Amino acid sequence: MKTIQTSAAPAAIGPYSQAKVVGNILFTAGQIPLDPQTMDIVKGGIEEQTRQVLKNLDAVLAEAGASWNSVIKTTVFMTNLSDFSAFNSVYEQHLRDAKPARSTVQVAALPRGAMIEIELMAEV
């Protein structure tokens, strides 16, 4: 098992790792829209928060030697599913041709008041 850690993504805000590789599968922790430099939630709505989460996941994927084309599945946690269309538009633009399996669920709350959190599994 290998631990993945990069300063290009937010440091863990608890006792966990950004990601782990077991065999040839990468498992990421959930990423919320923290700016890795300031560790603050980015300003703006669901679009801005989604972009930051995806950027954070880009950094973790790159550190593990993977890309969105090797992502098997994402799990998306949102505090308001009425934002789904706006989220989905940003997600689709960012992932382009990559189309991993995905689950999206509404939750009551996320750390630090985030609107969205995404975790993923990828082949490395």
Rosetta blueprint (number, residue, H / E / L):
1 M L
2 K E
3 T E
4 I E
5 Q L
6 T L
7 S L
8 A L
9 A L
10 P L
11 A L
12 A L
13 I L
14 G L
15 P L
16 Y L
17 S L
18 Q L
19 A E
20 K E
21 V E
22 V E
23 G L
24 N L
25 I E
26 L E
27 F E
28 T E
29 A L
30 G L
31 Q E
32 I L
33 P L
34 L E
35 D L
36 P L
37 Q L
38 T L
39 M L
40 D L
41 I E
42 V L
43 K L
44 G L
45 G L
46 I H
47 E H
48 E H
49 Q H
50 T H
51 R H
52 Q H
53 V H
54 L H
55 K H
56 N H
57 L H
58 D H
59 A H
60 V H
61 L H
62 A H
63 E H
64 A L
65 G L
66 A L
67 S L
68 W H
69 N H
70 S H
71 V E
72 I E
73 K E
74 T E
75 T E
76 V E
77 F E
78 M E
79 T L
80 N L
81 L H
82 S H
83 D H
84 F H
85 S H
86 A H
87 F H
88 N H
89 S H
90 V H
91 Y H
92 E H
93 Q H
94 H H
95 L H
96 R L
97 D L
98 A L
99 K L
100 P L
101 A E
102 R E
103 S E
104 T E
105 V E
106 Q E
107 V L
108 A L
109 A L
110 L L
111 P H
112 R H
113 G H
114 A L
115 M L
116 I E
117 E E
118 I E
119 E E
120 L E
121 M E
122 A E
123 E E
124 V L
